[in-house]
Amino acid sequence: MNMKKNVLTILFLSAVLFVGTKAFIALFSYQSAEKIKSALNQEFAITYSWLSSELDGTIVFHDLSITPYRLKRTFHIERLRLNYGNYFNLLLSLSNLTSSQHDGIQSVTAQSIKGLLEGRDFEEWIALEYGNDFSAPLGLYACGDQTRVNHSNLRKMGVNEFKASVTLEKRIDADLNELAIAITLDMDVLGETKLKSTWEASSIPSAFSKWDVEKFQLNDFSLTHVDNGYFRRLSNFCSTLTQFDRKQFSLLASELWQKKLGEIGLDVGPVVKKLYQDYLLQGGQLYVALSPTKPFVLNQFNDLLDKNLIPYFGVSAKLNGDPVHAVEWVVNGQHFRPPVQVVSDEPKNKMFETSQKKKRGYFSISPDELEFVPEQKARIIMLDEKQYQGVIVSVNEQKLELSQELSGGAVVYSLQRDQIKNIEIWQ
């Protein structure tokens, strides 16, 4: 009888303990979520219905909505799952969660992401946030007057809603000082992308607040993309504007893509151009891997100038399982390097006229020369490292106004001159 009573007591206490830990996890998770929402409230609006925990060590946020203000659109996520491997690890890692550390998290899964085709599209956001040069490789070419795939174009291709799911998996090998990250982004008819990478673990602090992305050290990287019939839809859409068949579209698009990349300082060789052409023509699966001989630090961009990226990063590629032996993709240093400043007694406007005879590209100028460059294409770098690119439309002692052409029309930025770090003019 005593044995039966003891067993029942143990079961009762276990149940109470389990319920208590569930409540404990829910409280900590709620506090962490509110802390994250507060920290990001200038950039995102975040709401969720409720949260729960599971025996496999997972915290689940239900009916999550995220609105990035810069994108001007809302994404609804049915369940966002943070997995810690097992229930015990979850309990041990709760303090890391409240202090915004990624220690203990083994995977993050966002299921059933949906969003209306409204606000800014991703390419428009990239151009707005980082400049037109960053969006150029993803641009739309040989498609009449269309230069990107906007929401209206997607609807004409039969895509009426954004659908996706995302999985991020993380593994740390302390002995090798290696952090492995794998991301799978499935965007339904828009294609699926898998990214795998390994990093020097010591270059990525546990606390997100201590991250300095420029100091991250990349060991290797691979990309696998499956088009899921998207390029066929794209070719059919463009053919209504140009009357090109898919073969003609792929050929001309690759030529214009190669030319555009040359304009932004990336000289693409014929094999890489042919790979772009064949992928548009055939669709299927593209695989690209980078295996540098030593870790690449993300702030070493200047080391890439005038380098052939293919051997530098040990690039290999396959299209639908067939190896592609790409040999050339060079970063044109002349495009990115500022000119050597020459001391001269000539008037400043005379010096500026002379500088225009140099090879075309972006060249740094001093703030005093701004009055001589109205209606010039410029790239402005602010003290907070944010970049703006467009045409200078007006300048006074306090500020300059920069106009940038977007799909919805021109956007004019008013930039304070005392917050400008560097000014580059296209010459």
Residue, then its C-alpha position, 0 to 999 in steps of 0.5 A: m500500500n505504501m509503495k502504491k502511495n509513493v508511486l502516486t506521490i512521485l507521479f503527482l510531483s512529476a506532473v506538478l514539476f512538468v506543469g511548473t516548467k511549462a509555465f516557467i518556459a512560457l514566462f521566460s519566452y514571453q519576456s524574451a519576445e517582448k524584449i525583442k519586440s521592444a528592441l526592434n520596434q523602430e524597424f518592425a511591427i511584431t505580433y503573435s497570438w500565443l506561445s507554447s513549448e513542446l517535449d522535444g525542446t521547442i518553443v512555438f510562437h503561434d500566428l505570428s505577424i511581422t511587418p518590416y516598415r521598409l518593405k511596407r508589407t506584412f508577413h503572416i507565419e502560422r508557427l515559428r519554432l525555436n528548437y533546442g534539441n531536447y526539453f532539458n537543453l531548453l530549460l538550461s538555455l532559457s537564460n540565453l534566450t532572455s539575454s538575446q544569445h543564440d547559444g543552445i538554439q539548434s534550429v529555427t523553422a517558420q512554417s506557412i509564411k504568407g503575404l499579399l503582393e503589396g508594398r515594396d518587392f524585395e529587389e526594390w527594397i535592396a536598391l533602396e536600402y543598399g543602392n542600385d548596384f546591389s540589385a543589379p545581379l537580380g535584375l530583369y533583362a531583355c523584357g521590354d521596358q521591365t527592369r525587375v519582377n514587381h508585384s504586378n508582373l508576378r500576378k500576370m505570371g499567375v502568382n497572386e500571393f507570396k508563399a514560403s517556408v524557412t528553416l535554419e539549422k545551426r551546429i557548433d563544433a567547439d574542437l574545430n572552432e566551427l559554426a555550421i549554418a544551413i538555411t532552406l528557403d522554399m518560395d513555392v513557384l518562385g523557387e527553392t534556395k538552400l544555403k550552407s556555410t561554415w564560419e570560424a565560431s570565435s568570429i561570431p559572438s553568442a550575443f546578437s548585440k556584440w555582432d560585428v558582421e564585418k569581422f565574421q570569417l567564412n570558411d566555405f559556402s554553397l548555394t543550391h537553387v531549384d527554379n520550380g518552373y519559375f524561369r519558364r513563367l518568366s520567359n512566357f511573360c517577357s515573350t508577350l512584351t518582346q515576342f522572343d522565344r525562350k532561347q532568344f530571351s535567355l541569350l539576350a538577357s545574359e548579354l545585358w546581364q553581363k554588360k550591367l555587371g560590367e557597369i558596376g565593376l564586376d567583369v563576368g567572363p564568357v563561361v559565367k555568362k553562358l551559365y546564366q544563359d543556360y540556367l534561364l533556358q533550361g531551368g532545373q537546379l544550379y549548384v555553386a560552392l566556394s572553398p577559399t584556401k583560408p577564412f575570408v573576413l567579410n571586411q576584406f573587400n579591398d583584397l578582392l579588387d582586380k582579383n579573379l573571384i573564381p580561383y580566389f574563392g575556389v568556386s565550383a558549379k554544376l547545372n543540372g548535375d553537369p560540372v561548369h568550369a567557370v574561369e573568370w569573374v573579376v572585380n574591376g578595381q578602377h571602378f571602386r578605387p578613388p583617384v589619386q588626389v593631385v595638388s594643383d593651383e588651378p581653380k576647383n571648377k577647372m580641376f573638376e573639369t579635368s578629372q572628368k577626362k579620366k576613366r569612367g567610374y565612381f571617384s571621391i571628391s571633397p565636400d567643397e567640390l559639391e557646388f560644382v556637381p549639380e545633376q551628377k550621378a553620385r554615391i553618398i556614404m553616411l557616418d552610419e555606413k548607410q549608402y544612397q545612390g542617385v542624382i544630386v539635384s540641389v546643394n546648400e550649406q546644410k544639406l544636399e538632395l539626392s533623387q533616386e528613380l524607383s518603380g513608383g517614381a522618383v524618391v528625393y533624400s535630404l541628407q545633412r552634410d555634416q553626417i556625410k562620410n564620403i562622396e563619390i561622383w560618377q565620371 
